[in-house]
Amino acid sequence: MRVNHWGSCISGLLLFISLGTAAQDTMTDLEKQVADHERAFAQTMADRDAAAFAEFVSAEGVFLSGPNMLRGREAVAAGWAAYFEGEAAPFSWEPETTVVLDSGSLALSTGPVYNSEGDKVAIFTTTWRQEEPGVWRVVFDRGNRFCGE
């Protein structure tokens, strides 16, 4: 009896390719999910909603804000409270690049920060952790001054 190995090889190759495509689709979905979370996080500043802002920060989140390191959601909320005073947001930001680990547990987003006049003044880098399916929270955040392009 003769076994057709070509059929098995082709079936295996097609399975491998489809799994690779599925993994890529999943990664793209996760990257979009994180980018959407980053946009919603930024929207809390525009909406002047400090409580919603704090909900995006992990309980053990760390913000490297200027010379101070803020550890924990409560410290971050207190440290950022002044940015939520007044009717107009002092700055805004948006994700430009989002990358997720293959495990789907951590992600990084980075992009420009604009002052209230719309000038690019900084670059932010945020590390997100998926704390439950579909729920991403900030574990590390840092802004760096923008020096021009």
N, C-alpha and C positions, 0 to 999 in steps of 0.2 A: 504494500500500500504506500502510495506516494503522498506526502504531506506538502501542501502549498505554503511554504514559508513566506513568500512574498505577500500574500494576503494578510498574514499575521503581522508582518513588519509594517505594512501600510496602515493597518488598523491601529497599531501601537503608535505610529508616527502621528496619525490624525488625532488620536486621543491626547498625545503630548502637546500638539499644537493647540488643540481646543482648551486644554487646561491652562496653557500659557496665556492664551487670549482671555480666558476667564479671570486669571490672576491679574492681568493687565487691566481689564475692565473693573475689577474690584478695587485695584489701586487707584485708578482714575476716579472712581466713585468716592473713595475715602479722601482723596486730595480735594475734590469738589466739596465734600462735607466739611473739611477743615477750613477751606477758603470761605465757605458760607458762614461758618461759625465766626471766623475773623471779621467778616463784614458785619454780622449781627453784633459782635462785640464793639466794633467801631460805632455802630449806630446808637449804642447806649450813650456815647459821648454827645452825639448830635441831638439825641432826644433829651439830654440832661437828666438821665436816669441812673443815678449812682447805685441804687439797689440792684438793678439789672446788670450793671457793670460787674459788681461784686460776685454775682452768680456765675459768671464766666471764669472766675479765678478758682483754682483748686484750693481746698482747705490748707494745703501745704505749699501753695504757690510762692514764688520768690520773684520780686521785681527789683531790678537793679536800676533805680531811679536816681540819676545824678550821683551825688556823693553818698547817698543813703541806700541801704539794702533793706527792703521791706519783706518780712517773712510772715506768710500766712494771710489768708483772705481778709481778716479783720485789719491787720496792719496795712495791707495794700489799700483797702477801702478808706481807711483813715488818712493814709498818705496821699491819696488821690482826690480826697473830698473837695479840696480847693478848686480843682479843675472842673467841678460840676456846679460851681457857683456862677451866678449870672445867667443871662438869657442866651448868650451866644457861646458856642464851644470855642475854646482857645486854640484847638487844633483838631485835625482829623487824620485818619490813616486808612490804607487799603492794602490788601495782599497783592503782591506781584508774583511771588513764587511760593509754592506750597509743595512740600515733600513729605511722604509718609514712609515709615519703616515697613519692610516686608511683613513684619509681624502685625502691623496695623495698630500698634499700641501707642506709638509716639509719632508726632509730626512737627514740622517746623514751617512757619510762615514768615515771610519777610516782605517788606515793601516800604514805600515812601510815607513820610509824615508831613502834613502841610499845616502851615500856620493859618490863622483866621483870614488872612488875605489871599490864601491859595498858593503861597510860595513853599516850595519843598525845602524843609529845614532839617529833616532828620531821616534816618532809616531805622525801622523797628525790626526786631527779631523776636519771635515768640515761639516757645516750645509748648506744644499741646499734648495732653495725654487723654486717651480714650478711657474714661472712668467707668463707663458702661456702654453697651451698644448704642452708637449714635450720639453719645454725650461726650463732648470734648471740653476739657478745661485747661486753662493756662497754668503751667507749672513753672516756667521761666519766661521773663520778659525783659527786654533791654532796648533802649533807644540810643542811637549814636548820631551825633551831629552830622549833617550833610555838608560836605566840603566842595560840592560842585561836580560837574561831569566833564 
